[in-house]
Amino acid sequence: MPVLRSVFYVPGNKEEMIAKIPKIAADVITFDLEDSVPPAEKEKARELSHKNLKMAAAAGADIYARLNNWETGMTNADCEAIVDEGLTAVCLAKCGGADDVKRLDWKLEEMEQKRGLKPGSIQIQLLIETAKGMINVYEAALASPRVNSLIFGAVDYTKDMRVDLVQPNGHEQEWARARMACAARAAGIIAIDCPYVAYKDTEGFEVDTKYGRQLGFEGRMLIHPSQIEPSHRIYTPAPERLVWAKSVVKVFEEEGIAKGSAAVVLDGHMVDTPVYMNALQILDTAKQIEEKEKKRNAK
């Protein structure tokens, strides 16, 4: 599973922002070819993004590109421009369902052949930001083995639902956030939470991100560099959590599995198989994060 604690967007047509990528310590840098780029600048965004793929990847982050959705008629052109060495994945905006994903899978296969890339190497992230997309999210997540994550797009979702966006913890988002996080987990992929638009509200950001973490999100789409540190902190297992996980694994393996028991006691609490599996997952997540940080620091 990839480490996606922070997903930071850079408008593909803004050279001055692209130049800052090496200083942005996000897990994922996404070249945006969609909403942040006006129609007249789409071709410029494609060219600049493609030109800077290797530079961005050399900084240590995974490199994604957000594509315009199929209804715009621009998705093929986006793929033909951006799929190349240095790109990790594409993010499909306003994904409506499984057919959108299958169509993208076919296009990526074509582009991998043209560019001499390993078949299946370009992954897919789905941006779920409409009522239709939310209803079809689970089927979409399963539509291609390339799909590695889902992002909840709250701004467009609330617009589509004809309601106001409220943060932190707006009630109008509760069902959608919970549904999407559950769909991602059922599909065996990662759920990425929506942007927190009031980027100067650091307290609200932390409250809302911790709430999303409890729903099952493992990362967040960010709109300002100041959100990277708290996002990483919240989505990284805390030291005391690691101590607990190591204790659980030790006692369950030594006092449970080794002695033919499926339940043991640790500090007055029962530890059974689900608790043990949860502890293993925490330790695995921490290991992956540590490896990613070492890779970044080495660069």
C-alpha positions in Angstrom: 0.0 0.0 0.0 1.4 3.4 -0.9 2.0 6.1 1.7 -0.4 8.9 0.9 -0.6 11.0 4.1 -0.5 14.3 2.1 -1.6 14.9 -1.5 -0.5 18.4 -2.6 -1.8 20.0 -5.8 0.3 22.2 -8.1 -1.4 24.0 -11.0 0.2 22.6 -14.1 0.3 25.9 -15.9 2.2 27.9 -13.1 5.9 27.7 -13.7 6.7 29.6 -10.5 4.8 27.0 -8.4 6.2 24.1 -10.2 9.7 25.4 -9.5 8.9 25.1 -5.7 8.2 21.4 -5.9 11.6 20.2 -4.5 10.9 22.2 -1.3 7.4 20.7 -0.8 7.7 17.7 1.6 4.3 16.0 0.7 4.0 12.3 0.0 2.3 13.0 -3.3 2.7 16.0 -5.6 -0.2 16.2 -8.1 0.2 18.2 -11.3 -3.3 19.6 -11.8 -4.6 19.7 -15.4 -8.2 20.2 -14.3 -10.0 22.8 -12.1 -7.0 25.1 -11.3 -6.2 25.5 -15.0 -8.4 27.7 -17.2 -9.4 26.3 -20.6 -7.0 28.5 -22.5 -4.1 27.2 -20.4 -4.8 23.5 -20.7 -2.2 22.8 -23.4 0.4 24.9 -21.5 -0.3 22.9 -18.4 0.2 19.6 -20.2 3.5 20.7 -21.7 4.9 22.1 -18.4 3.8 19.1 -16.4 5.3 16.7 -18.8 8.5 18.7 -19.0 8.9 18.6 -15.2 7.9 15.0 -14.4 11.5 13.8 -13.8 12.4 16.9 -11.8 9.5 16.5 -9.5 10.0 12.8 -9.0 13.7 13.3 -8.2 12.6 15.4 -5.1 11.2 12.2 -3.4 7.5 12.5 -3.7 5.2 10.2 -5.8 4.0 12.2 -8.8 0.4 12.2 -9.9 -1.5 14.2 -12.5 -5.2 15.1 -12.2 -7.0 14.6 -15.5 -10.1 16.3 -16.8 -13.1 14.0 -16.6 -14.3 12.1 -19.7 -17.3 14.4 -20.2 -15.0 17.3 -21.0 -13.5 15.5 -24.0 -10.0 16.3 -22.8 -9.0 13.1 -20.9 -7.3 11.4 -23.9 -5.3 14.5 -24.6 -4.3 14.7 -20.9 -3.1 11.1 -20.9 -1.2 11.4 -24.2 0.6 14.4 -22.8 1.4 13.3 -19.2 1.9 9.6 -19.2 5.7 9.1 -19.2 8.7 8.2 -17.1 8.5 9.8 -13.7 4.7 9.6 -13.4 3.3 7.4 -10.6 -0.4 7.7 -11.2 -3.2 9.7 -12.7 -6.2 11.0 -10.7 -9.5 11.0 -12.6 -11.6 14.0 -11.7 -15.4 13.6 -11.2 -15.4 9.8 -11.6 -18.9 8.7 -12.2 -18.6 4.9 -12.1 -16.8 1.7 -13.2 -17.1 2.5 -16.9 -15.0 5.7 -16.5 -12.3 3.6 -14.8 -12.3 0.9 -17.4 -12.0 3.4 -20.2 -9.1 5.0 -18.4 -7.4 1.7 -17.8 -7.5 1.0 -21.6 -6.0 4.4 -22.4 -3.2 3.9 -19.9 -2.4 0.5 -21.3 -2.1 2.2 -24.8 0.1 4.9 -23.5 2.4 2.5 -21.6 3.0 0.6 -24.8 3.7 3.8 -26.7 6.1 5.2 -24.1 7.9 1.9 -23.4 6.6 1.8 -19.8 6.0 -1.4 -17.8 2.5 -2.6 -18.4 0.2 -1.7 -15.5 2.8 0.6 -13.9 0.7 3.8 -14.0 -1.8 3.6 -11.1 -5.2 5.3 -10.9 -6.6 7.5 -8.2 -10.3 8.3 -8.3 -11.7 11.7 -7.2 -15.2 11.1 -6.0 -17.1 14.4 -6.0 -20.6 13.9 -7.4 -23.7 12.2 -6.1 -23.5 9.7 -9.0 -19.8 9.0 -8.2 -20.6 8.5 -4.5 -23.4 6.0 -5.3 -21.1 4.0 -7.6 -17.8 4.4 -5.6 -17.3 0.8 -4.6 -17.9 -0.6 -8.1 -15.5 2.1 -9.5 -12.8 1.2 -7.0 -12.9 -2.5 -8.1 -13.1 -1.7 -11.9 -9.3 -1.8 -12.4 -6.3 -3.3 -10.5 -4.6 0.0 -11.1 -6.8 1.8 -8.6 -4.9 2.5 -5.5 -6.9 5.2 -3.7 -10.0 7.3 -3.6 -10.2 11.0 -2.8 -13.4 12.7 -1.5 -14.0 16.0 -3.3 -16.2 17.8 -0.8 -16.5 21.2 -2.6 -17.9 19.8 -5.9 -19.9 17.1 -4.0 -21.8 19.7 -1.9 -22.3 21.8 -5.0 -23.8 18.8 -6.7 -26.0 18.2 -3.6 -27.1 21.8 -3.6 -26.0 22.4 0.0 -23.3 24.6 1.7 -19.9 23.2 2.6 -19.3 23.5 6.3 -15.9 22.8 7.9 -14.9 21.4 10.4 -17.2 18.4 10.7 -20.0 19.6 8.5 -23.1 17.3 8.8 -23.7 17.5 5.1 -20.5 15.5 4.5 -20.9 12.8 7.2 -22.6 10.2 5.1 -20.4 10.7 2.0 -17.1 10.7 4.0 -18.1 7.5 5.9 -19.3 5.8 2.7 -16.2 6.6 0.8 -13.8 5.5 3.5 -15.8 2.2 3.9 -15.8 1.6 0.1 -12.0 2.1 0.0 -11.4 -0.3 2.8 -13.7 -2.9 1.3 -11.8 -2.6 -2.0 -8.5 -2.9 -0.2 -7.3 0.6 -1.2 -6.6 3.9 0.6 -9.1 6.6 1.4 -7.9 10.3 1.1 -10.0 13.0 2.8 -11.2 16.2 1.2 -9.4 19.5 1.3 -9.8 21.8 4.3 -10.4 25.1 2.5 -9.8 27.5 5.4 -6.0 26.8 5.4 -5.3 29.5 8.0 -7.6 27.7 10.5 -5.0 25.3 11.9 -7.0 24.2 14.9 -10.1 23.5 12.7 -7.9 21.5 10.3 -6.5 19.3 13.0 -10.0 18.7 14.5 -11.4 17.8 11.1 -8.5 15.7 10.1 -8.6 13.7 13.3 -12.3 13.1 12.8 -11.6 11.9 9.2 -8.9 9.6 10.6 -11.4 8.0 12.9 -13.6 7.3 9.8 -10.8 5.4 8.2 -9.0 8.0 6.0 -5.3 7.6 5.7 -4.3 10.9 4.1 -5.7 14.2 3.0 -5.7 16.4 -0.1 -4.0 19.7 0.9 -4.1 23.2 -0.5 -1.3 24.9 1.5 2.2 23.7 2.6 1.4 24.6 6.2 -1.0 21.6 6.3 1.6 19.1 5.5 3.2 18.7 8.9 -0.1 18.2 10.9 -1.3 15.9 8.2 1.8 13.7 8.5 1.6 13.8 12.3 -2.0 12.7 12.4 -1.7 10.0 9.8 1.6 8.6 11.3 1.1 6.1 14.2 2.1 7.9 17.4 5.1 6.6 19.4 2.8 5.3 22.2 0.7 3.5 19.7 3.7 1.8 18.3 4.7 0.7 21.8 1.2 -0.7 22.3 1.3 -2.5 19.0 4.7 -4.1 19.7 3.5 -5.3 23.1 0.3 -6.8 21.6 2.3 -8.7 18.9 4.8 -10.0 21.5 2.3 -11.2 24.0 -0.1 -12.7 21.4 2.6 -14.6 19.6 4.4 -15.8 22.8 1.4 -16.4 25.1 -1.3 -17.1 22.5 -0.2 -18.6 19.2 2.7 -20.5 20.7 0.5 -22.0 23.3 -2.6 -22.7 21.1 -4.7 -19.9 22.5 -6.6 -17.3 20.4 -7.0 -14.8 23.3 -4.6 -13.5 25.9 -4.5 -10.6 28.4 -2.4 -7.5 28.2 -2.6 -4.8 30.9 -6.1 -5.9 31.9 -7.4 -6.0 28.3 -8.2 -8.9 26.2 -6.1 -9.4 23.1 -7.6 -11.6 20.4 -7.0 -12.1 16.7 -8.6 -8.9 15.5 -6.5 -6.8 18.0 -3.4 -8.7 16.9 -4.1 -8.0 13.2 -4.7 -4.4 14.0 -1.3 -4.2 15.8 0.4 -5.8 12.8 -1.2 -3.2 10.5 0.0 -0.3 12.7 3.6 -1.6 12.6 3.4 -2.2 8.9 2.2 1.3 8.3 4.9 2.8 10.4 7.5 0.7 8.6 6.3 2.0 5.2 6.3 5.6 6.4 9.9 5.2 7.7 11.0 3.7 4.4 9.5 6.6 2.5 11.1 9.2 4.7 14.5 7.5 4.3 14.0 7.5 0.6 13.2 11.2 0.6 16.1 12.1 2.9 18.5 10.2 0.7 17.6 12.5 -2.2 
